Amino acid sequence: MGTNLTIGKAINAGLRASMEHDPKVLVMGEDVGKLGGVFRVTDGLYKDFGADRVIDTPLAESGIVGTAIGMAMRGYRPVVEIQFDGFFFPAANQTFTQLAKMRRRSAGKLSMPVVMRIPYGGGIGAVEHHSESPEAYFTHTAGLRVVTVANPEDAYWMIQQAVRSDDPVIFLEPKRRYYEKAEVDTAAPIEEATPMGAARVARHGTDVTLLAYGPMVKTALQAAEADTDHSIEVVDLRSLSPVDYPTIVESVKRTGRLVVAHEAPLSGGPGGEIAARVTEECFYHLESPVIRVAAFDTPYPQSRLEEHYLPDLDRVLDGVDRAFAY
Amino acid sequence: MSDTTAHEEPELIQLLTPEGELAGHPDYPLDISAEEIRALYRDLVLVRRVDSEAVSLQRQGELGLWASLLGQEAAQIGSGRALGERDMAFPSYREHGVAWCRGIAPKELLGMFRGVTNGGWDPHEHGFHLYTIVIGSQALHATGYAMGVQRDGAVGEDGTAVISYFGDGATSQGDTNEAFNFAAVNNAPVVFFCQNNQWAISESTERQSRVPIYRRAAGFGFPGVRVDGNDVLACLAVTRAALDNAREGNGPTLVEAFTYRMGAHTTNDDPSRYRASAELDEWKAKDPILRVRRYLENNGLADEAFFASVDTEAEAIGEQVRSECRGLVDPEPLDIFHEVYAEPNVQIDRQRSEFAEYLASFEGAGAEGGR
């Protein structure tokens, strides 16, 4: 039986299911308690699970991640909320030098079942430091798993999969898509959900593969709809680390072209890595170079300029056209 | 400078003077037998010997680096012996004496400084977390762990307490201050044990803090106490009291063990560039081992045979550390890929198999004349 949920509500429902499933699951962060988070993603959890399991923390990101590491060592599964993407940076040390490496440092004696939820990306007219796409920092760091969601179905199941994972998971929530709505079969067994690490063909096509993740999936689907000249296959990456290359490669071998679109800045972004790998694996199948459509190598601009900064429908279509210009 | 409070001489909790006389303190009575004091003396001598052997091994090229604890034995043995079996310690990287108290074999520590492991012991088995290099990070881990202890309902008379070790330099780090605040706000059962050894590499305590370090605690809302860090009895008594206070649900304490790093920061450091030799002489007179020996001798609590037996044992441990260090085996190349993730990871798996294939391509190459 389906429930009509937004992405935000689906994550909320997934968190609730996780907390009901395992008493060791905790939610912690700034304003996650009575307020339910600034995006209300933790709404109602404080009321039902209490202050011991939904912890309003002092305003200190390094403290949030650092204490979550200690909690995990004690056998808990903390889900921490970093209020906005640009506020992650004060916690970078704890994330990179501690959380990501703890398993390795302990030769496997310690696991870090910590989830870091981060509302990320632009498009909501916010002030600076509230619209960033820091995914490349995470994907460059061994020991972290990095995932993002593009629809309520994934939001509901992937947050639960992330919580159950014994690895630290960076769970990126596309904030401008929080209010996208769809049916979710919340009664289905979790085992039937698509695995967290798998990419998904969101729309079948034959001429070009358009790869996107998180907030850009919707734009990619719109592009596929709008382009009546080409048959565009849209792949939703879902997991940024590790990347499900077999699914991508299989798609590219069929279509012969690849366009990668993301909100993160171009240079050093996930698109470059994917382009290099696909070139290695699909060289003789490619009809054109892998095309990247991304944000500029600049700081995220003031919000009155963000419509130019974020790859929109036209820029994605332009990228597709470039792939056919060879 | 109008702040006169910074110039007040803080009280130093001391139970045993440098001359080896019991001083006692009304707030920290210590009921301890001669046998227990002899055991502490043995600990102090043996960890100093492990340490000096490791310094030698580094000089011989057997270790990449070593951070010497010379001068800080009393702070570490006193606090380490105050810990109960269930308690959990979060060290920095110089806590070889605490490691000793927690049953970590010296060769485990050597393995890390030799580059054979990143610190591969089991933290849960020993109640001793891995050494943490990035200054101050572990203060937050300790606090989070203590918050977990609270949620387990393990606070109370037979409860669990947590201790975090760091140096004077770490008190400048945001993480340490965030840990103080998280611990205070949550009333977490954690003791912050700062070994103020006067120098953060070349920077003196005055470059780290405007006020005496123990006094920082007041600003966060919990007690701070300064103890003579070269007095093993005072360190034992003060830490035991702070741990008991934490486990009984009364929240954190900051213990500042006022001590001195007699050696270099690490084997890469040259303290003669930044501190006067007169300072070292002054602290040598406060040697943590000497005063215990004087106490035992002056009161007829140990004879020559006892001291000789400890020295013999130290020799044997020195020998053992040397041979164990040289016996540490390099990891296999494919260990690079081990234990990065708990769950299978296709990217790592692929790189592992590619590298394995590459390595295998060399097999038999020598017999065929090499490449």
Boltz contact constraints between the chains, C-beta under 6 A:
constraints:
  - contact:
      token1: [A, 52]
      token2: [B, 151]
      max_distance: 6.0
  - contact:
      token1: [A, 58]
      token2: [B, 181]
      max_distance: 6.0
  - contact:
      token1: [A, 58]
      token2: [B, 182]
      max_distance: 6.0
  - contact:
      token1: [A, 58]
      token2: [B, 185]
      max_distance: 6.0
  - contact:
      token1: [A, 60]
      token2: [B, 178]
      max_distance: 6.0
  - contact:
      token1: [A, 62]
      token2: [B, 175]
      max_distance: 6.0
  - contact:
      token1: [A, 62]
      token2: [B, 178]
      max_distance: 6.0
  - contact:
      token1: [A, 63]
      token2: [B, 140]
      max_distance: 6.0
  - contact:
      token1: [A, 63]
      token2: [B, 178]
      max_distance: 6.0
  - contact:
      token1: [A, 63]
      token2: [B, 182]
      max_distance: 6.0
  - contact:
      token1: [A, 66]
      token2: [B, 140]
      max_distance: 6.0
  - contact:
      token1: [A, 67]
      token2: [B, 140]
      max_distance: 6.0
  - contact:
      token1: [A, 67]
      token2: [B, 143]
      max_distance: 6.0
  - contact:
      token1: [A, 67]
      token2: [B, 144]
      max_distance: 6.0
  - contact:
      token1: [A, 67]
      token2: [B, 182]
      max_distance: 6.0
  - contact:
      token1: [A, 69]
      token2: [B, 141]
      max_distance: 6.0
  - contact:
      token1: [A, 69]
      token2: [B, 144]
      max_distance: 6.0
  - contact:
      token1: [A, 70]
      token2: [B, 141]
      max_distance: 6.0
  - contact:
      token1: [A, 70]
      token2: [B, 144]
      max_distance: 6.0
  - contact:
      token1: [A, 70]
      token2: [B, 145]
      max_distance: 6.0
  - contact:
      token1: [A, 71]
      token2: [B, 144]
      max_distance: 6.0
  - contact:
      token1: [A, 71]
      token2: [B, 148]
      max_distance: 6.0
  - contact:
      token1: [A, 73]
      token2: [B, 145]
      max_distance: 6.0
  - contact:
      token1: [A, 74]
      token2: [B, 145]
      max_distance: 6.0
  - contact:
      token1: [A, 74]
      token2: [B, 148]
      max_distance: 6.0
  - contact:
      token1: [A, 76]
      token2: [B, 148]
      max_distance: 6.0
  - contact:
      token1: [A, 97]
      token2: [B, 134]
      max_distance: 6.0
  - contact:
      token1: [A, 98]
      token2: [B, 137]
      max_distance: 6.0
  - contact:
      token1: [A, 103]
      token2: [B, 339]
      max_distance: 6.0
  - contact:
      token1: [A, 104]
      token2: [B, 339]
      max_distance: 6.0
  - contact:
      token1: [A, 104]
      token2: [B, 340]
      max_distance: 6.0
  - contact:
      token1: [A, 105]
      token2: [B, 118]
      max_distance: 6.0
  - contact:
      token1: [A, 105]
      token2: [B, 119]
      max_distance: 6.0
  - contact:
      token1: [A, 105]
      token2: [B, 130]
      max_distance: 6.0
  - contact:
      token1: [A, 106]
      token2: [B, 130]
      max_distance: 6.0
  - contact:
      token1: [A, 107]
      token2: [B, 120]
      max_distance: 6.0
  - contact:
      token1: [A, 107]
      token2: [B, 339]
      max_distance: 6.0
  - contact:
      token1: [A, 108]
      token2: [B, 339]
      max_distance: 6.0
  - contact:
      token1: [A, 109]
      token2: [B, 122]
      max_distance: 6.0
  - contact:
      token1: [A, 111]
      token2: [B, 342]
      max_distance: 6.0
  - contact:
      token1: [A, 142]
      token2: [B, 340]
      max_distance: 6.0
  - contact:
      token1: [A, 143]
      token2: [B, 340]
      max_distance: 6.0
  - contact:
      token1: [A, 166]
      token2: [B, 342]
      max_distance: 6.0
  - contact:
      token1: [A, 167]
      token2: [B, 341]
      max_distance: 6.0
  - contact:
      token1: [A, 167]
      token2: [B, 342]
      max_distance: 6.0
  - contact:
      token1: [A, 167]
      token2: [B, 343]
      max_distance: 6.0
  - contact:
      token1: [A, 242]
      token2: [B, 345]
      max_distance: 6.0
  - contact:
      token1: [A, 242]
      token2: [B, 346]
      max_distance: 6.0
  - contact:
      token1: [A, 242]
      token2: [B, 347]
      max_distance: 6.0
